[in-house]
Amino acid sequence: LKPCLWTPITLLAMAPMMHPAALLVCGLVLASQGVGAELIKGISYGPVPLKSVNGASQLPQDDWFCDEAVPLWGRSGRGDLRIMKQLGANMVRLYGNTAENDHTNFLDEASAEGLRVAAGMSDWPYYQKVPGSCLRDTNLNCFTQIKPLYAENLQRGFLRPDGTYHPALKYMNILNEADLKVPPGADTGGPEGPIGMARALISAFDAMLDAEAEAGVTGPLINFTATFSYAICSACSTFSGMPALGQMAQLDDAMHHPENYGYTPKHDITAAYKARFTHSFNTQNPATDLQHQFLDHYIARFPSTPVYIGEYHRAGANQVDDLGTIMSVAEQNPLFLGISFFQYQVAYWKAGTERDFGMFALGSDSLDTMTYFGKTFEVYCLEPQPDAASGMEMPGALAQVYGGAGLDFSALCSRSADAVALNADGYSEILSQQSVSQMVAFIERLIHHLGGTVKPGSQSTLQSFAQDYVDGTSGGFEELASAVGGSRPDWINFDVHAKCVARRDVQPEVIGKALGWACAQGTTFSCDDVPSQCKSNTYRLADYVFSRYYEELGAINPLVDCSFQGAAIFASSEVYGKWTGSAQCLDGGVVAMPTTTVPSGSGAVITTTVAASGTTDVAGSNSSRSDQHSDVTELGTGTATTTGTAKFLMSAASRPVVALSWFPASLVPLHLLLLILPVLAAAPLGL
């Protein structure tokens, strides 16, 4: 048990050489991704809602995975995340990141769609902030700029209330194309350029580790990356004639010898780098270049560190052939994890050849408008860009390579079943589309709003049920509501623990108005006395308030009494249980209350929590009356906090990645160890 006396960072460094059973005894859980894991099939996502360079400089922010941008990525808006999933993607790669914004809902929605998330730090603190950037004011030591921002990221969505990473979060990009920015021209100037670049990256990495330590992060850890360009770094100390490799080797040297780069780290960045780092780069070179130009040399230099391409798109090539080739290369090279296709949408806000890469254009029609930090933008319909060389639409070519189900391009400008009102008017709009899939989605949404879910294995029954309404053999909305909520068919599960909660696919201002109204009406609860973990996030605050107001009403019709002008849903525990922190804020839910934080002997921080159950366990009625399906009438105005804490996730490396739930080895029952150790001894380390 001597290793259990080591610090967490030392254990991270030693983990690849230790038996997994020893790690378990020391209170660590392994998370790994190696040979045989699913390849990365990513899509790079920066959906700026502009159709020209006009207005680009007036964009209030560039953070498109916050709640204010939900009309773009959410299912009741344009549904970009769902579209990515239909194209076969399994990861979304992001860019802008405003730390004060909450990112919980995006991560929850990505998780629901089976997508992992590769987030990144914005360029702003590195070289755009005036005054205060690390390029301008701190000699490319970025610790003080990055730590508070990443600490806020952790508290506003990256971590769950229990201190674990959100399971959707896979990578954190320290900086995109640092070799072109900190300092500019680091690749082509003197040796001081790459040295400064490396100092910026290792100090930022150290800052993120420090933010994790202060937050008491536990559970499976994410991996970090620093995405380089595919430029040749003639100023780098090695690989001066090969693309991207010089930058990676320079960073590797700085991670191992920070003192040579004018930086003294607070944490053991070398150990963390070995255990939690994945290299990445961007390129538009043809797939046939990659093996001889890059991978052969990379594998020799970095035999145990995985790598992926953060932006990949050979403009003008036959996308089926080129993308198929690059994925085949990934299959043949275990260290090469895959690609993120560049990019989702045409970047009209840029000029020249920068507009050659988007697979979707913005159409002339608009699905809706959205308010984005005080400014109003159109939510334009998407139009697939052609891939002339393959004779296909570009999204179709990507879906073919990624193995996705594909899209009905004709429906891209139709409002989804989640966007229409849940009443007769909404039903009529969906019926007019004469789409069985849309009717299925509308009926399933109705079922969810009545506290139910479709039983496993009953999708074909739902399909047939929806077909009758599309064909006109069944009646209108009132008959549908009665058939679902009144008759309660045996292919639907109705949950006695269903609650009135906030919808996650509507904008914060919609939730805020409903909160203002409900807080003014409620008599059995106070909006001034809300647990901190609930009031720190607009949607969880609404869960707290809506669930209590609904029970106060003694409501019997969720369609009327749990609507709040479209802000709420009477959801089953299966639905709200997938939303971070929701269950802990509901009437009768469970709230995790920290009781003590104690430093352990090894330097790890142990946080103990107790669960306090609410005294109310009221299921509410799941019934629906066919004569009542209108929304609640006028809501007053109100404001709500727009923040969040919470979230999850995991590690990605070709070797085991450690650092998880810590507990004293003396608390592991001997009989449990006797059962577990033989199993672990025989188990492979990879997935």
C-alpha positions as CSV (number, residue, x, y, z in Angstrom):
1,L,0.0,0.0,0.0
2,K,3.0,2.3,-0.2
3,P,1.8,3.9,-3.4
4,C,-1.3,5.0,-1.6
5,L,0.9,7.5,0.2
6,W,1.8,9.2,-3.0
7,T,0.2,12.4,-4.1
8,P,-2.6,12.2,-6.7
9,I,-0.3,13.7,-9.4
10,T,2.5,11.1,-8.6
11,L,-0.1,8.3,-8.9
12,L,-1.1,9.8,-12.3
13,A,2.4,9.6,-13.5
14,M,3.0,6.0,-12.2
15,A,-0.4,4.7,-13.2
16,P,0.7,3.2,-16.6
17,M,3.3,1.1,-14.8
18,M,1.1,0.0,-11.9
19,H,-1.3,-3.0,-11.7
20,P,-4.9,-1.8,-11.9
21,A,-5.7,-3.7,-8.7
22,A,-3.2,-1.5,-6.8
23,L,-4.9,1.6,-8.2
24,L,-8.2,0.3,-7.0
25,V,-6.8,-0.3,-3.5
26,C,-5.6,3.3,-3.4
27,G,-9.0,4.5,-4.2
28,L,-8.6,5.3,-7.9
29,V,-10.8,4.3,-10.8
30,L,-9.4,3.8,-14.3
31,A,-10.8,5.3,-17.4
32,S,-9.2,4.5,-20.7
33,Q,-9.7,4.7,-24.4
34,G,-7.3,2.7,-26.5
35,V,-6.9,0.4,-29.5
36,G,-10.3,-0.8,-30.5
37,A,-12.2,2.2,-29.3
38,E,-14.6,3.9,-31.7
39,L,-12.9,6.3,-34.0
40,I,-13.6,10.0,-33.6
41,K,-16.2,11.1,-36.2
42,G,-16.5,14.7,-35.2
43,I,-18.0,17.9,-36.7
44,S,-16.4,21.3,-36.0
45,Y,-19.2,23.7,-34.9
46,G,-19.2,27.5,-35.1
47,P,-22.7,28.5,-36.2
48,V,-22.4,32.3,-36.5
49,P,-25.9,33.4,-37.6
50,L,-24.6,35.9,-40.2
51,K,-24.8,35.8,-44.0
52,S,-22.0,38.3,-44.6
53,V,-19.1,40.0,-42.9
54,N,-21.5,42.8,-42.0
55,G,-22.1,42.7,-38.3
56,A,-19.3,40.3,-37.5
57,S,-17.4,42.9,-35.4
58,Q,-20.6,43.7,-33.5
59,L,-21.3,40.1,-32.4
60,P,-21.8,40.3,-28.6
61,Q,-20.1,36.9,-28.1
62,D,-18.7,33.9,-29.9
63,D,-20.0,31.3,-27.5
64,W,-22.4,29.0,-29.3
65,F,-22.8,26.3,-26.7
66,C,-24.5,28.4,-24.1
67,D,-28.3,28.6,-23.3
68,E,-28.8,31.7,-25.4
69,A,-27.9,29.8,-28.5
70,V,-30.3,27.0,-27.9
71,P,-32.5,28.0,-30.9
72,L,-29.5,26.9,-33.1
73,W,-28.5,23.6,-31.4
74,G,-31.6,22.7,-29.4
75,R,-34.3,20.3,-30.6
76,S,-37.1,22.9,-30.5
77,G,-35.0,25.2,-32.7
78,R,-32.9,24.2,-35.7
79,G,-31.7,21.0,-34.0
80,D,-28.1,21.2,-35.0
81,L,-27.0,18.5,-32.5
82,R,-29.6,16.1,-33.6
83,I,-28.6,16.7,-37.2
84,M,-25.0,15.9,-36.4
85,K,-26.1,12.6,-34.9
86,Q,-28.2,11.8,-37.9
87,L,-25.0,12.3,-40.0
88,G,-23.2,9.7,-38.0
89,A,-21.1,12.1,-35.9
90,N,-20.0,11.0,-32.4
91,M,-18.3,14.3,-31.3
92,V,-18.8,18.0,-31.7
93,R,-15.7,20.2,-31.7
94,L,-16.3,23.8,-30.3
95,Y,-14.5,27.1,-30.4
96,G,-15.7,30.2,-28.5
97,N,-16.2,29.9,-24.7
98,T,-17.4,32.7,-22.4
99,A,-16.7,31.4,-18.9
100,E,-19.6,33.3,-17.3
101,N,-22.1,31.4,-19.5
102,D,-23.7,28.2,-18.4
103,H,-23.0,25.2,-20.6
104,T,-25.0,22.5,-18.8
105,N,-27.9,22.2,-21.2
106,F,-25.7,21.9,-24.3
107,L,-23.7,19.1,-22.6
108,D,-26.9,17.3,-21.5
109,E,-28.3,17.6,-25.0
110,A,-25.1,16.3,-26.6
111,S,-25.1,13.4,-24.2
112,A,-28.7,12.6,-25.1
113,E,-27.8,12.5,-28.8
114,G,-24.8,10.3,-28.1
115,L,-22.2,13.0,-28.9
116,R,-19.0,13.8,-27.0
117,V,-17.8,17.3,-26.7
118,A,-14.4,18.8,-27.4
119,A,-14.6,22.3,-25.9
120,G,-11.9,24.9,-26.0
121,M,-10.7,28.1,-24.4
122,S,-11.3,31.3,-26.4
123,D,-8.5,33.3,-27.9
124,W,-9.5,36.3,-25.9
125,P,-7.4,35.9,-22.7
126,Y,-4.3,34.9,-24.7
127,Y,-3.9,37.8,-27.1
128,Q,-7.2,39.8,-27.6
129,K,-7.8,41.1,-24.0
130,V,-6.7,44.7,-23.7
131,P,-5.3,45.3,-21.2
132,G,-4.4,42.0,-19.5
133,S,-3.6,39.4,-22.2
134,C,-0.7,37.1,-21.6
135,L,0.8,38.1,-25.0
136,R,0.8,41.8,-24.1
137,D,1.2,41.9,-20.4
138,T,2.6,38.8,-18.8
139,N,5.3,37.6,-21.2
140,L,3.2,34.7,-22.3
141,N,2.8,33.3,-18.8
142,C,-1.0,32.7,-19.0
143,F,-1.6,31.2,-15.6
144,T,-3.4,34.2,-14.1
145,Q,-5.6,34.7,-17.2
146,I,-6.7,31.1,-17.6
147,K,-7.2,29.9,-14.1
148,P,-10.3,32.0,-13.2
149,L,-11.9,31.3,-16.5
150,Y,-11.5,27.6,-16.3
151,A,-12.6,27.6,-12.7
152,E,-15.8,29.3,-13.8
153,N,-16.2,26.8,-16.7
154,L,-16.1,24.0,-14.1
155,Q,-18.7,25.6,-12.0
156,R,-21.0,26.5,-14.9
157,G,-21.5,23.2,-16.5
158,F,-18.3,21.3,-17.0
159,L,-18.7,19.7,-13.5
160,R,-21.8,18.1,-12.0
161,P,-22.9,19.0,-8.5
162,D,-21.0,15.9,-7.2
163,G,-17.7,17.3,-8.5
164,T,-17.3,14.9,-11.4
165,Y,-16.9,16.0,-15.0
166,H,-19.9,15.9,-17.3
167,P,-19.8,12.6,-19.2
168,A,-20.3,14.3,-22.5
169,L,-17.1,16.4,-22.1
170,K,-14.1,14.5,-23.7
171,Y,-11.4,17.1,-24.5
172,M,-10.5,20.6,-23.4
173,N,-8.4,22.5,-26.0
174,I,-6.0,24.8,-24.3
175,L,-5.8,27.0,-27.5
176,N,-6.5,26.5,-31.1
177,E,-3.5,27.0,-33.4
178,A,-1.3,28.6,-30.8
179,D,1.6,28.6,-33.2
180,L,-0.2,31.2,-35.3
181,K,-1.2,33.4,-32.3
182,V,1.1,33.4,-29.3
183,P,3.2,34.9,-30.6
184,P,2.0,35.5,-34.2
185,G,4.5,33.9,-36.5
186,A,6.0,31.6,-33.9
187,D,6.6,29.1,-36.7
188,T,8.7,31.3,-38.9
189,G,10.6,33.7,-36.6
190,G,13.5,33.1,-34.2
191,P,13.7,30.4,-31.5
192,E,12.1,32.7,-29.0
193,G,8.8,32.3,-30.8
194,P,8.3,28.6,-30.2
195,I,9.6,29.0,-26.6
196,G,7.0,31.7,-25.9
197,M,4.3,29.6,-27.5
198,A,5.2,26.6,-25.3
199,R,5.3,28.8,-22.2
200,A,1.8,30.0,-22.9
201,L,0.5,26.5,-23.3
202,I,2.2,24.9,-20.3
203,S,1.2,27.8,-18.0
204,A,-2.4,27.6,-19.2
205,F,-2.3,23.8,-18.7
206,D,-1.0,24.3,-15.1
207,A,-3.8,26.9,-14.5
208,M,-6.4,24.4,-15.5
209,L,-5.0,21.7,-13.2
210,D,-5.0,24.3,-10.4
211,A,-8.7,25.1,-11.1
212,E,-9.5,21.4,-11.0
213,A,-7.6,21.0,-7.7
214,E,-9.5,23.9,-6.1
215,A,-12.8,22.6,-7.3
216,G,-12.1,19.2,-5.8
217,V,-12.7,17.4,-9.1
218,T,-13.2,13.7,-8.7
219,G,-14.3,10.8,-11.0
220,P,-13.0,10.1,-14.5
221,L,-11.0,13.0,-15.9
222,I,-11.1,14.5,-19.3
223,N,-8.1,14.8,-21.6
224,F,-6.4,18.1,-22.7
225,T,-5.1,19.0,-26.1
226,A,-3.5,22.0,-27.9
227,T,-4.5,22.0,-31.5
228,F,-1.7,23.2,-33.8
229,S,-1.8,24.3,-37.4
230,Y,-0.3,22.1,-40.1
231,A,2.4,24.6,-40.8
232,I,6.1,23.7,-40.9
233,C,7.7,25.3,-37.9
234,S,11.2,26.3,-39.2
235,A,11.8,28.0,-35.9
236,C,11.2,24.9,-33.8
237,S,14.2,23.0,-32.3
238,T,13.3,19.7,-34.0
239,F,11.3,18.6,-37.1
240,S,11.9,22.0,-38.6
241,G,11.0,20.7,-42.1
242,M,7.8,18.7,-41.2
243,P,4.3,20.0,-40.7
244,A,2.9,20.2,-37.1
245,L,5.5,17.9,-35.6
246,G,7.9,20.7,-34.6
247,Q,5.2,22.4,-32.6
248,M,4.3,19.2,-30.9
249,A,7.9,18.3,-30.1
250,Q,8.5,21.8,-28.7
251,L,5.4,21.5,-26.4
252,D,6.5,18.0,-25.3
253,D,9.9,19.3,-24.3
254,A,8.3,22.2,-22.4
255,M,6.1,19.8,-20.5
256,H,9.1,17.7,-19.5
257,H,11.5,20.7,-18.8
258,P,9.4,23.8,-18.0
259,E,12.4,25.4,-16.3
260,N,14.0,25.8,-19.7
261,Y,11.0,27.8,-20.9
262,G,11.0,30.3,-18.1
263,Y,8.2,28.8,-16.2
264,T,7.9,27.2,-12.7
265,P,4.7,25.1,-12.6
266,K,2.5,24.8,-9.5
267,H,1.6,21.2,-10.3
268,D,3.4,18.3,-11.8
269,I,2.5,19.1,-15.3
270,T,4.8,16.4,-16.6
271,A,2.8,13.6,-14.9
272,A,-0.5,15.1,-16.0
273,Y,0.8,15.5,-19.6
274,K,1.8,11.8,-19.7
275,A,-1.5,10.7,-18.3
276,R,-4.0,13.1,-19.8
277,F,-2.8,14.7,-23.0
278,T,-3.8,14.0,-26.6
279,H,-2.1,15.8,-29.5
280,S,-4.2,17.4,-32.3
281,F,-3.8,19.5,-35.4
282,N,-5.8,21.0,-38.2
283,T,-5.2,20.3,-41.9
284,Q,-6.8,20.5,-45.3
285,N,-4.2,18.4,-47.0
286,P,-5.4,15.4,-48.9
287,A,-5.8,12.2,-46.9
288,T,-3.1,10.5,-49.0
289,D,-0.5,12.9,-47.5
290,L,-1.0,12.0,-43.9
291,Q,0.8,8.7,-43.5
292,H,4.2,9.6,-45.0
293,Q,4.1,13.3,-44.2
294,F,3.1,13.0,-40.6
295,L,2.0,9.7,-39.0
296,D,5.2,7.7,-39.7
297,H,7.3,10.3,-37.9
298,Y,4.7,11.0,-35.2
299,I,4.5,7.3,-34.2
300,A,8.3,7.1,-33.9
301,R,8.5,10.3,-31.8
302,F,5.3,9.8,-29.7
303,P,4.7,6.0,-29.4
304,S,2.2,6.3,-26.5
305,T,0.4,9.6,-27.1
306,P,-2.7,9.6,-29.3
307,V,-3.5,12.2,-31.8
308,Y,-6.5,13.4,-33.8
309,I,-7.3,16.0,-36.5
310,G,-9.3,18.9,-35.0
311,E,-10.3,20.3,-38.4
312,Y,-10.3,18.2,-41.5
313,H,-11.7,19.0,-45.0
314,R,-10.0,18.8,-48.4
315,A,-12.1,21.4,-50.2
316,G,-12.9,20.5,-53.8
317,A,-12.1,16.8,-53.3
318,N,-14.5,13.9,-53.7
319,Q,-15.6,13.9,-50.1
320,V,-16.7,10.2,-50.1
321,D,-13.3,9.2,-51.4
322,D,-11.1,11.5,-49.3
323,L,-13.0,11.1,-46.1
324,G,-13.2,7.4,-46.6
325,T,-9.4,7.3,-47.1
326,I,-8.6,9.4,-43.9
327,M,-10.9,7.2,-41.8
328,S,-9.2,4.1,-43.3
329,V,-5.8,5.6,-42.2
330,A,-7.2,6.0,-38.7
331,E,-8.3,2.4,-38.6
332,Q,-4.8,1.2,-39.6
333,N,-3.0,3.4,-37.1
334,P,-4.0,2.9,-33.4
335,L,-2.6,6.2,-32.2
336,F,-4.6,8.2,-34.8
337,L,-8.0,8.5,-33.2
338,G,-9.9,10.1,-36.1
339,I,-11.1,13.5,-37.3
340,S,-13.5,16.4,-36.8
341,F,-14.9,17.5,-40.2
342,F,-14.5,21.2,-40.9
343,Q,-17.1,22.5,-40.8
344,Y,-20.8,22.4,-40.0
345,Q,-21.8,25.8,-41.5
346,V,-20.3,28.2,-44.1
347,A,-18.4,30.9,-42.3
348,Y,-20.0,33.9,-44.1
349,W,-18.5,36.2,-41.5
350,K,-15.1,35.5,-42.9
351,A,-13.8,36.2,-46.4
352,G,-12.2,34.5,-49.3
353,T,-11.4,30.8,-49.2
354,E,-12.6,30.6,-45.6
355,R,-16.0,30.2,-47.0
356,D,-15.1,27.0,-48.9
357,F,-15.5,24.6,-46.0
358,G,-19.1,24.6,-44.6
359,M,-21.3,21.7,-45.5
360,F,-24.5,23.7,-44.9
361,A,-25.3,27.1,-46.3
362,L,-27.7,29.5,-44.6
363,G,-30.9,29.7,-46.7
364,S,-33.1,32.6,-47.5
365,D,-35.9,31.5,-45.1
366,S,-35.8,31.6,-41.4
367,L,-37.2,29.2,-38.8
368,D,-37.4,31.8,-36.1
369,T,-35.4,34.6,-34.4
370,M,-33.3,34.4,-31.4
371,T,-32.2,36.9,-28.8
372,Y,-28.5,36.5,-28.2
373,F,-27.2,38.7,-25.4
374,G,-29.4,41.7,-26.3
375,K,-29.2,41.4,-30.1
376,T,-31.7,39.7,-32.3
377,F,-30.6,37.2,-35.0
378,E,-32.4,35.1,-37.6
379,V,-32.3,31.3,-37.1
380,Y,-31.8,30.6,-40.8
381,C,-32.8,27.3,-42.4
382,L,-29.9,25.1,-43.5
383,E,-29.3,24.2,-47.1
384,P,-26.9,21.4,-48.0
385,Q,-23.8,22.4,-50.0
386,P,-23.1,20.3,-53.1
387,D,-20.1,18.1,-53.3
388,A,-19.6,18.3,-57.1
389,A,-16.9,15.7,-57.2
390,S,-19.0,12.9,-55.7
391,G,-22.3,14.1,-57.2
392,M,-23.8,14.2,-53.7
393,E,-24.8,16.8,-51.2
394,M,-21.9,17.3,-48.8
395,P,-23.8,16.3,-45.7
396,G,-24.9,13.1,-47.5
397,A,-21.3,12.3,-48.4
398,L,-20.2,12.8,-44.8
399,A,-23.1,10.6,-43.5
400,Q,-22.1,7.9,-46.0
401,V,-18.5,7.8,-44.6
402,Y,-19.6,8.2,-40.9
403,G,-22.3,5.6,-41.2
404,G,-25.1,7.9,-40.3
405,A,-28.8,7.5,-41.1
406,G,-28.7,10.7,-43.2
407,L,-31.2,13.6,-43.5
408,D,-34.4,14.4,-45.3
409,F,-33.1,17.7,-46.8
410,S,-36.6,18.8,-47.8
411,A,-37.5,19.0,-44.1
412,L,-34.7,21.2,-43.0
413,C,-36.9,24.3,-43.1
414,S,-39.9,22.7,-41.5
415,R,-40.6,23.4,-37.9
416,S,-39.9,20.4,-35.7
417,A,-42.4,18.6,-33.5
418,D,-40.6,20.1,-30.5
419,A,-41.0,23.7,-31.8
420,V,-44.7,23.9,-32.3
421,A,-47.3,24.5,-29.5
422,L,-48.6,21.4,-27.8
423,N,-52.2,22.1,-28.7
424,A,-54.6,21.8,-31.7
425,D,-52.7,24.5,-33.7
426,G,-49.4,22.7,-33.2
427,Y,-51.0,19.4,-34.1
428,S,-52.4,20.9,-37.3
429,E,-49.0,22.3,-38.3
430,I,-47.4,18.9,-37.9
431,L,-50.3,17.1,-39.7
432,S,-49.9,19.5,-42.7
433,Q,-46.3,18.2,-43.2
434,Q,-47.7,14.7,-43.9
435,S,-44.6,13.2,-42.3
436,V,-45.0,10.1,-40.2
437,S,-41.7,10.7,-38.5
438,Q,-42.8,14.2,-37.5
439,M,-46.1,12.9,-36.1
440,V,-44.2,10.2,-34.2
441,A,-42.1,12.9,-32.6
442,F,-45.1,15.1,-31.8
443,I,-47.0,12.2,-30.2
444,E,-43.9,11.2,-28.2
445,R,-43.5,14.8,-27.0
446,L,-47.2,14.7,-25.9
447,I,-46.5,11.4,-24.0
448,H,-43.5,13.0,-22.3
449,H,-45.6,16.0,-21.3
450,L,-48.1,13.7,-19.7
451,G,-45.4,12.0,-17.6
452,G,-45.0,9.0,-19.7
453,T,-42.5,7.3,-22.0
454,V,-42.9,4.7,-24.7
455,K,-42.1,1.2,-23.5
456,P,-39.0,-0.5,-24.8
457,G,-39.9,-2.5,-27.9
458,S,-43.1,-0.5,-28.6
459,Q,-41.7,1.9,-31.3
460,S,-43.5,0.0,-34.0
461,T,-46.8,0.4,-32.2
462,L,-46.1,4.1,-31.9
463,Q,-45.3,4.3,-35.6
464,S,-48.5,2.6,-36.5
465,F,-50.4,4.8,-34.1
466,A,-48.9,7.9,-35.7
467,Q,-49.6,6.6,-39.2
468,D,-53.4,6.5,-38.5
469,Y,-53.3,10.2,-37.6
470,V,-51.3,11.2,-40.7
471,D,-53.7,9.1,-42.9
472,G,-56.7,10.8,-41.3
473,T,-58.2,7.5,-40.0
474,S,-57.9,8.9,-36.5
475,G,-59.2,12.3,-35.2
476,G,-57.6,15.6,-34.2
477,F,-55.7,16.8,-31.2
478,E,-58.4,16.3,-28.6
479,E,-58.9,12.7,-29.6
480,L,-55.1,12.2,-29.6
481,A,-54.8,13.7,-26.1
482,S,-57.6,11.5,-24.9
483,A,-56.2,8.4,-26.5
484,V,-52.8,8.9,-24.9
485,G,-53.6,10.5,-21.5
486,G,-57.1,9.2,-20.9
487,S,-57.1,5.7,-22.3
488,R,-53.5,5.1,-21.2
489,P,-52.5,2.4,-23.7
490,D,-50.4,-0.4,-22.5
491,W,-47.5,0.5,-24.7
492,I,-46.9,3.7,-22.6
493,N,-45.3,3.8,-19.1
494,F,-46.7,6.5,-16.9
495,D,-44.4,7.5,-14.1
496,V,-45.8,8.2,-10.6
497,H,-42.7,10.3,-10.0
498,A,-43.3,12.6,-12.9
499,K,-42.8,16.3,-12.0
500,C,-43.4,19.7,-13.6
501,V,-40.0,20.9,-14.6
502,A,-38.3,23.5,-16.9
503,R,-37.9,22.6,-20.6
504,R,-34.2,22.5,-21.5
505,D,-34.8,23.5,-25.2
506,V,-36.1,27.0,-24.6
507,Q,-34.2,30.2,-24.1
508,P,-33.4,31.5,-20.6
509,E,-35.6,34.6,-21.1
510,V,-38.7,32.3,-21.6
511,I,-37.8,30.5,-18.4
512,G,-37.2,33.9,-16.6
513,K,-40.7,35.2,-17.5
514,A,-42.3,32.0,-16.3
515,L,-40.3,32.2,-13.0
516,G,-41.3,35.7,-12.4
517,W,-45.0,34.8,-12.8
518,A,-44.8,31.6,-10.7
519,C,-42.9,33.2,-7.9
520,A,-45.5,36.0,-7.7
521,Q,-48.3,33.4,-7.5
522,G,-46.9,30.8,-5.2
523,T,-48.1,30.7,-1.5
524,T,-46.5,27.5,-0.1
525,F,-43.0,28.2,-1.2
526,S,-40.6,31.2,-1.4
527,C,-38.4,32.0,-4.3
528,D,-36.1,33.8,-1.9
529,D,-35.3,30.5,0.0
530,V,-33.9,28.2,-2.6
531,P,-30.9,25.8,-2.1
532,S,-27.7,27.2,-3.6
533,Q,-27.3,24.3,-6.0
534,C,-30.7,25.1,-7.5
535,K,-30.6,28.9,-7.7
536,S,-27.2,28.9,-9.4
537,N,-28.8,27.8,-12.6
538,T,-31.9,29.3,-14.3
539,Y,-33.3,25.9,-15.3
540,R,-32.8,24.2,-12.0
541,L,-34.3,27.2,-10.2
542,A,-37.3,26.7,-12.5
543,D,-37.4,23.0,-11.6
544,Y,-37.6,24.0,-7.9
545,V,-40.3,26.6,-8.5
546,F,-42.5,24.9,-11.2
547,S,-42.6,21.5,-9.3
548,R,-43.8,23.2,-6.1
549,Y,-46.3,25.5,-7.9
550,Y,-47.8,22.5,-9.7
551,E,-48.2,20.6,-6.5
552,E,-49.7,23.6,-4.8
553,L,-52.4,23.8,-7.5
554,G,-53.3,20.1,-6.9
555,A,-53.2,20.1,-10.7
556,I,-54.8,17.3,-12.7
557,N,-54.1,18.4,-16.3
558,P,-50.4,18.8,-17.1
559,L,-51.2,20.3,-20.5
560,V,-52.8,23.3,-18.9
561,D,-51.2,23.5,-15.4
562,C,-47.7,22.6,-16.3
563,S,-47.1,24.7,-19.4
564,F,-46.1,28.2,-18.3
565,Q,-46.4,29.4,-21.9
566,G,-44.2,26.6,-23.2
567,A,-41.5,26.9,-20.5
568,A,-42.4,23.7,-18.7
569,I,-43.0,20.0,-19.2
570,F,-44.6,17.4,-16.9
571,A,-41.7,15.0,-17.3
572,S,-41.1,11.4,-16.1
573,S,-38.1,10.7,-14.0
574,E,-36.6,9.0,-17.0
575,V,-36.6,12.3,-18.8
576,Y,-35.6,14.8,-16.1
577,G,-33.2,12.2,-14.6
578,K,-30.9,12.9,-17.6
579,W,-30.8,16.6,-16.9
580,T,-27.9,17.5,-14.6
581,G,-29.0,18.4,-11.1
582,S,-32.7,18.5,-11.9
583,A,-33.8,15.7,-9.6
584,Q,-32.1,17.3,-6.6
585,C,-34.2,20.5,-7.0
586,L,-37.6,19.0,-7.4
587,D,-40.4,19.0,-4.8
588,G,-39.8,15.7,-3.1
589,G,-36.4,15.3,-4.8
590,V,-33.0,14.8,-3.2
591,V,-30.5,17.6,-2.6
592,A,-26.8,16.8,-2.1
593,M,-25.5,18.9,0.8
594,P,-21.8,19.2,1.3
595,T,-21.0,18.5,5.0
596,T,-17.3,18.5,5.3
597,T,-14.1,18.9,3.3
598,V,-11.0,17.3,4.7
599,P,-7.5,17.2,3.3
600,S,-6.3,13.6,3.1
601,G,-2.8,12.5,4.1
602,S,-1.7,12.2,0.5
603,G,-2.8,15.7,-0.4
604,A,-6.0,14.7,-2.1
605,V,-9.2,16.5,-1.0
606,I,-12.1,14.4,0.2
607,T,-15.5,15.9,0.1
608,T,-18.3,14.2,2.1
609,T,-21.9,14.7,1.2
610,V,-25.2,13.6,2.7
611,A,-28.5,13.3,0.9
612,A,-31.5,15.0,2.2
613,S,-34.8,13.7,0.9
614,G,-37.7,16.0,0.6
615,T,-40.8,15.2,2.6
616,T,-43.2,15.4,-0.4
617,D,-43.6,12.5,-2.8
618,V,-46.6,13.6,-4.7
619,A,-46.9,12.0,-8.2
620,G,-49.4,14.4,-9.5
621,S,-52.1,13.3,-11.9
622,N,-51.0,11.9,-15.2
623,S,-54.5,12.2,-16.7
624,S,-55.5,14.5,-19.4
625,R,-58.9,15.9,-20.2
626,S,-59.6,16.1,-23.9
627,D,-61.4,19.4,-23.5
628,Q,-58.4,21.2,-21.9
629,H,-55.3,21.6,-23.8
630,S,-54.6,25.3,-24.1
631,D,-51.6,27.0,-22.6
632,V,-51.5,29.0,-19.4
633,T,-52.6,32.6,-20.1
634,E,-50.6,35.7,-19.6
635,L,-47.4,35.5,-17.7
636,G,-45.8,38.4,-15.9
637,T,-42.2,39.5,-16.5
638,G,-39.4,38.4,-14.3
639,T,-35.7,37.7,-14.3
640,A,-33.7,34.7,-13.2
641,T,-30.1,33.9,-12.6
642,T,-28.3,32.6,-15.7
643,T,-25.7,30.3,-14.4
644,G,-25.0,26.7,-13.5
645,T,-22.8,24.2,-11.8
646,A,-22.3,20.7,-12.7
647,K,-21.1,18.1,-15.0
648,F,-19.2,15.1,-16.0
649,L,-16.8,13.0,-17.9
650,M,-14.1,10.9,-19.1
651,S,-10.5,10.4,-20.3
652,A,-9.2,9.5,-23.7
653,A,-5.7,8.1,-24.1
654,S,-4.2,5.0,-25.6
655,R,-3.1,4.0,-22.1
656,P,-5.2,4.0,-18.9
657,V,-5.9,7.4,-17.5
658,V,-6.4,7.7,-13.8
659,A,-7.5,10.0,-11.1
660,L,-10.9,9.5,-9.6
661,S,-12.8,8.9,-6.5
662,W,-10.5,8.8,-3.5
663,F,-11.1,6.8,-0.4
664,P,-8.9,5.3,2.4
665,A,-7.8,1.8,1.5
666,S,-8.8,0.7,5.0
667,L,-12.4,1.3,4.0
668,V,-12.3,-1.4,1.3
669,P,-13.7,-4.6,2.8
670,L,-11.3,-7.4,2.6
671,H,-13.8,-9.8,1.1
672,L,-14.5,-7.3,-1.7
673,L,-10.8,-7.1,-2.5
674,L,-10.5,-10.9,-2.6
675,L,-13.3,-10.9,-5.1
676,I,-12.1,-8.0,-7.2
677,L,-8.3,-8.5,-7.4
678,P,-8.3,-11.8,-9.4
679,V,-10.8,-10.3,-11.8
680,L,-8.6,-7.2,-12.3
681,A,-5.5,-9.3,-12.6
682,A,-7.0,-11.2,-15.6
683,A,-8.6,-8.2,-17.2
684,P,-7.1,-6.2,-20.1
685,L,-6.3,-2.6,-19.6
686,G,-8.0,-1.3,-22.8
687,L,-11.6,-1.0,-23.7
